[in-house]
Amino acid sequence: MGTGNAVGMAEHALEVFLESIAKKTIAYSPYNRQEDAPVTHLNVEDVTRRICGVQCKVTSANVLNGKADALPPPLRQL
């Protein structure tokens, strides 16, 4: 599995999680839905930041290794 596959899987997992949090409740919590809880917002921010960081590192590595053809079209001009 390449880095692109792992990043894609992480993005999809986040997408599935974001779609499901409106329906989930948190046991023994004052929040009716998981999306209302501040801890959910912190976790989503953390995961999003990590995914973006990996994407940035992969893009930088591709540019440094001369694999600019593997980059999305807007980034090929770097």
C-alpha positions in Angstrom: 0.0 0.0 0.0 1.4 3.4 -1.0 1.2 6.6 0.9 -1.6 7.9 -1.3 -3.7 4.9 -0.4 -3.2 5.4 3.3 -4.0 9.1 3.1 -7.1 8.3 1.0 -8.2 5.8 3.6 -7.7 8.3 6.4 -9.7 10.9 4.5 -12.6 8.5 3.8 -12.6 7.3 7.5 -12.9 11.0 8.6 -15.7 11.5 6.0 -17.6 8.5 7.3 -17.2 9.7 10.9 -18.4 13.1 10.1 -21.5 11.7 8.5 -22.3 9.5 11.5 -21.8 11.9 14.4 -25.1 13.6 14.0 -26.9 10.3 14.8 -24.6 9.1 17.7 -25.1 9.9 21.3 -22.5 9.8 24.1 -23.4 7.8 27.1 -23.4 9.5 30.5 -23.0 12.9 28.8 -25.1 16.0 28.9 -24.9 16.2 25.1 -27.8 14.8 23.0 -25.6 14.2 19.9 -21.9 13.5 19.6 -21.5 16.5 17.2 -22.5 18.8 20.0 -19.6 17.7 22.3 -16.5 19.9 22.3 -14.2 16.8 22.5 -15.6 15.7 19.1 -14.6 19.1 17.6 -11.1 18.8 19.1 -10.7 15.2 17.7 -11.9 16.2 14.3 -9.4 19.1 14.2 -6.6 16.9 15.3 -7.2 14.2 12.7 -7.8 16.9 9.9 -4.5 18.6 10.9 -2.6 15.3 10.8 -4.1 14.3 7.4 -3.2 17.8 5.9 0.3 17.5 7.4 0.9 14.1 5.7 -0.4 15.4 2.4 2.0 18.4 2.6 5.0 16.1 3.4 4.1 13.7 0.6 3.8 16.6 -1.9 7.1 18.0 -0.7 8.8 14.6 -1.0 7.4 14.1 -4.5 8.7 17.5 -5.6 12.2 16.8 -4.1 12.3 13.4 -5.7 11.4 14.8 -9.1 8.0 13.1 -9.2 6.1 16.2 -10.0 4.0 14.2 -12.6 2.4 12.4 -9.6 1.1 15.7 -8.2 -2.4 17.1 -8.9 -2.3 19.6 -11.8 -2.3 22.9 -9.7 0.8 21.7 -7.9 2.8 20.6 -10.9 3.8 24.2 -11.5 5.9 24.3 -8.3 
